[in-house]
């Protein structure tokens, strides 16, 4: 299967104009990509393990909800960037927003035994599978 990647036609122009005072205007898509939650999901016989990258977020700002086999992760993101040259501020940028990711698993999750840990920008979810219930057949009267 071929890998799909995003191509920016103005990316090469940026290198061409380095050193000049004015640079060509372009959209900041790199920041947008950095704000996405990237995930790895692994499965074994008893549980699912999810590793979600959410760098720069406090664990108090992360919210996880589980409904059957539906899992959703959301986080409040705050980023501030200030560039100074000596005592003079050249540029200040702020971003406040919310990132969200939801997905479905192949089997329902046992919500009572689910666990979440957050360390160094990586959220680790351990989601035990719910015991399969026997199907009940109804007879038609």
C-alpha positions in Angstrom: 0.0 0.0 0.0 1.3 3.4 -0.9 2.0 6.0 1.9 0.1 9.2 1.6 1.9 12.4 2.5 1.0 16.1 2.5 3.0 18.2 0.0 3.4 22.0 0.5 4.3 23.8 -2.8 5.6 26.8 -0.9 8.0 24.8 1.4 10.8 25.0 -1.1 10.4 28.7 -1.6 11.1 29.2 2.1 14.7 27.9 1.7 15.2 30.0 -1.5 14.4 33.3 0.4 16.5 32.6 3.5 18.5 35.6 4.6 16.2 38.1 3.0 14.2 40.4 5.4 10.8 39.4 3.9 9.8 35.8 3.5 6.9 34.6 1.4 3.7 34.2 3.3 2.5 30.7 3.9 0.0 28.9 6.0 1.2 27.3 9.2 0.2 23.7 8.7 3.0 22.3 10.9 1.4 23.6 14.1 -2.0 22.1 13.0 -0.4 18.7 12.5 1.4 18.9 15.9 -2.0 19.4 17.6 -3.4 16.1 16.4 -3.5 13.2 18.8 -1.4 10.4 17.3 -2.2 6.9 18.6 -1.1 3.3 18.6 -3.6 0.6 19.6 -2.6 -2.9 20.5 -4.8 -5.9 21.3 -4.2 -9.2 23.1 -6.6 -11.8 24.4 -7.6 -9.9 27.5 -7.3 -6.2 26.8 -6.5 -3.3 24.4 -3.5 -1.0 25.0 -3.6 2.5 23.6 -0.7 4.9 23.5 -1.7 8.4 22.6 0.8 11.3 22.1 -0.5 14.5 23.7 2.7 16.6 24.4 2.6 19.8 26.4 -0.7 19.0 28.1 -1.3 18.7 31.9 -2.9 15.5 33.0 -5.7 17.5 34.7 -6.6 18.8 31.2 -7.2 15.3 29.7 -10.6 13.8 29.6 -11.4 10.2 28.6 -14.8 8.6 28.2 -15.7 5.0 27.5 -19.2 3.9 26.3 -19.3 0.2 25.4 -16.7 -0.1 22.6 -16.5 3.6 21.9 -13.5 5.5 23.4 -13.0 9.2 23.2 -10.0 11.3 24.3 -10.0 15.1 24.5 -7.5 17.6 25.9 -7.3 21.3 26.5 -4.2 22.7 24.8 -2.4 25.9 25.7 0.7 27.0 23.9 2.5 30.3 24.2 5.6 31.3 22.3 7.5 34.6 22.6 10.6 35.6 20.6 12.8 38.2 22.1 15.9 40.0 20.8 17.5 41.5 23.8 14.8 43.4 25.7 12.7 44.0 22.6 9.8 41.6 21.9 9.7 40.7 18.2 6.8 38.2 18.1 4.3 36.7 20.6 2.0 33.8 19.6 -0.7 32.1 21.6 -2.9 29.0 20.9 -5.7 27.8 23.1 -7.9 25.0 21.9 -9.1 21.5 22.3 -8.0 18.4 20.6 -10.3 15.4 20.3 -10.0 11.8 19.1 -12.7 9.1 19.1 -12.5 5.5 17.9 -14.3 2.1 18.2 -12.8 -1.1 19.4 -13.9 -4.6 18.3 -15.2 -5.6 21.7 -16.8 -3.8 24.7 -14.5 -2.4 27.4 -14.8 -3.3 31.1 -15.0 0.3 32.4 -14.5 -0.7 36.0 -11.0 -2.1 35.4 -9.9 0.4 32.8 -6.7 2.4 33.7 -5.0 5.5 32.4 -1.5 6.8 33.0 0.1 10.0 31.6 3.9 10.3 31.5 6.2 12.5 29.3 3.5 13.5 26.9 2.2 10.0 26.3 -1.2 8.8 27.6 -1.3 5.0 28.1 -4.8 3.4 28.4 -5.2 -0.2 29.5 -8.7 -1.2 28.4 -9.7 -4.8 29.6 -12.2 -6.6 27.3 -15.6 -7.2 28.8 -16.4 -10.9 29.3 -18.5 -12.2 26.4 -22.0 -12.9 27.4 -23.7 -16.0 26.1 -26.3 -15.3 23.4 -29.8 -16.2 24.3 -32.2 -17.8 21.8 -35.8 -17.0 21.9 -38.4 -19.4 20.7 -41.3 -18.0 18.7 -44.7 -18.9 20.1 
